[in-house]
Amino acid sequence: MAGSTLSTRQTGGGSLPATYVTASGLPRYNPLAQALHWLTAALALAVLPLAWVAISLPNSELKGTMFTLHKSVGLTILAIVVLRIVWRMIHPAPADPAAPKALEVIARINHWLLYAIFLIMPVSGYLLSALSGRSTAYFWLFTIPGFEKNEAVQKVFATMHVVGQYAVYLLVALHIAGTVWHLVVRRDGLLERMLPVQDGRGSR
């Protein structure tokens, strides 16, 4: 496509409808991939503050409610990330804008580490709770049973969960920084790939 900055590493093959191409000529992520991405982002923004508030509260019904919400949101993130990985395997990501090779590698590693940490955190959180002998309520809709109490193994997952939160901060910050760099410095339309059509072409 004339004037495009597409990398030749990733190609979706075939011509794309106008609504799947950005104004700068980059192929968009499809609507489901976009929705899952922004839903993951919204839930990630919610799950950490829920934990911070829950930990700060004295033992009370409200504290239990906040932990139930935290755990439920975390398990929802787990389900969505699994769905995103399966979807990504079936529908490869669209081509990236051309960028220095080192930055492409960093972006790709960061992307997959984000997937990994958003799997590790809810799994470790669930096991942290389950190995205390407690069951886990999912939004008060149903209950996931716990296991026999095992403090030694529980401490392993507690450490993993605490360390993992800092990995989340680092990886999300790097992801946002990379997006801002593409948006402000390179101005190559990368962010638009993950946004719904806004230039009127979808109405034609």
Secondary structure, DSSP 8 states (H G I E B T S, - for coil): -TT--B-SS----S---GGGB-TTS-B---HHHHHHHHHHHHHHHHHHHHHHHHHHS-SSHHHHHHHHHHHHHHHHHHHHHHHHHHHHHHS-----B---HHHHHHHHHHHHHHHHHHHHHHHHHHHHHHTTT--EEETTTEEE------HHHHHHHHHHHHHHHHHHHHHHHHHHHHHHIIIIII--STGGGGS---SSGGG-
